[in-house]
Amino acid sequence: MGFKENKDKPGTWIAYYSKRHPITKKSISLRRKNLKSKAEARRAEQVLIIKVEDKIRRKIIPDWEMLLSKFETYMSDKGLAKKTIETYTSCLTAHTLKPWSSRLIDTITGDEIRNIIKESVGHRTASHQKNMLKFIRSAFEYALDCGYISRNPTPKMKFRIGSKIKIVLTSEQVKLFLEKAKLLDIEWYPHWCTALYTGMRNGELYALTWDKVSFEKRQILVDCAWNNKDGFKETKSGDDRIVEIAPNLLPLLKELKIKNSDSNFVLPRIDKWDKGEQARELRMFLTGMMLPSIRFHDLRATWATLMLGQGIEPIKIMIMGGWKDLKTMQFYVRKAGVDIKGITNKLELHSPYTKMAKVLTISPK
C-alpha cells in the first residue's frame, strides 16, 4: 500500500508513491502528509501515482515546446537553409505553441491537429494550410525517429488547391515597360531587363558576379543565390545551370561592365534591393504605367510564358530556368496556352461568310 497512519502525529495519515526511472534508474518519490482519514489517504495515493508517472514520462517524452526547440536544432544540423528553418519554426510557433506548449507530444491527437489547421489557418489559402500540415507532420516525424512516439498522429487532409493562372505581362506590355523604364533612366531598369531576358530568380540576380558571365559564349553560369537569412548560398534546386544571353541583353551587360568596372557584381547595388523592397518598387512603377501589378518573381513567370509562346520546347525552358518538377513547368505551359494551340484549326461547324438574309417588313395597305 502507498498510505499509512502517521505514528508521529496520531489521527493523521500519510500517502506516498515511489518508482524508478526505467532509463536512469533514479527513484522518483512523492508524498502527502496530514491527511485526515484512510479514505483520503487512499485517494491521495492515486493522485501521487499519476503525478510520479507523469514526471517519469516528462523525462522521457518532451512536451511540444521542447520538441520544437530540438526540431529546430535538428534542421540546422541537417544543413537546411536558414530561410527554410525560419519558415518552419515561425509557422509552428505562431499556430501551435500556445495551445500545445506544455503538452506531452504523445498526447496530441489527430483531431487536435485537424482543428489547428481548420481554426488557426482555415482562413488562409489552401496552399498555406497544406504547408502548415506539412510542418506539423515533419516535427512529429522527427519525434518518431527519436523514439519519443510510436506513430505519427498527423492526419491525412485534402486541400482544394486550384491551378489558377497568375498574372504575367504580355510581350507588348513587356516592351512598353522596358522602353519606358530605360527612357526615364529608372535605376531598376538593368535588374528588370536582366530578369525578363534570363528568367533568373531575384536571389540569383543579386549574387551574380562578372566571373560567371561569358560574352564570347553568350552564357551566364548560375551557381549561387542570396537571401537575407543565409547570405550567399547554392541555388534553390541545388544545381548549377547555364543561361543563354539574348542578343538584346548583351549591350546592357557590356554597358554595365564598363560603368561598374570596380564592382564584382553584375547588377548595381540598390539600398531598397538590399532591404528586399524590389517587389514593392516594381508594383509602384507598373501601377503608374497602368500595367498589371505583379511581383518581382513574376518576371520569371513572364519570361517562361513568353518563351513558350515563341515555340521554344518546354524541356529547354525547364533546363534554363532551373525547374526540376515537370508539374511546375506544366503550369507555365497552360499559362502560355501552348498545350491547346491549334486544336480548333479544323473545327468547321458552319460558313462564317454566308450572307445573312434580310427580313422585309410588309406594310398594310
Sequence and secondary structure as in RCSB ss.txt:
>XXXX:A:sequence
MGFKENKDKPGTWIAYYSKRHPITKKSISLRRKNLKSKAEARRAEQVLIIKVEDKIRRKIIPDWEMLLSKFETYM
SDKGLAKKTIETYTSCLTAHTLKPWSSRLIDTITGDEIRNIIKESVGHRTASHQKNMLKFIRSAFEYALDCGYIS
RNPTPKMKFRIGSKIKIVLTSEQVKLFLEKAKLLDIEWYPHWCTALYTGMRNGELYALTWDKVSFEKRQILVDCA
WNNKDGFKETKSGDDRIVEIAPNLLPLLKELKIKNSDSNFVLPRIDKWDKGEQARELRMFLTGMMLPSIRFHDLR
ATWATLMLGQGIEPIKIMIMGGWKDLKTMQFYVRKAGVDIKGITNKLELHSPYTKMAKVLTISPK
>XXXX:A:secstr
  EEE TTSTT EEEEEEEE TTT  EEEEEEEEESSHHHHHHHHHHHHHHHHHHHHHHHS BHHHHHHHHHHHH
HHHT  HHHHHHHHHHHHHHHHHHHTT BGGG  HHHHHHIIIIISTTS HHHHHHHHHHHHHHHHHHHHHTS S
S                   HHHHHHHHHHHHHTT TTHHHHHHHHHH   HHHHHH BGGGEETTTTEEEE  E
EETTTEEE  TTS  EEEE  TTTHHHHHHHHHHTTT SBSS   HHHHTT HHHHHHHHHHHTT     TTHHH
HHHHHHHHHTT  HHHHHHHHT   HHHHHHHHHHHTGGGTTTTTT   S TTS           
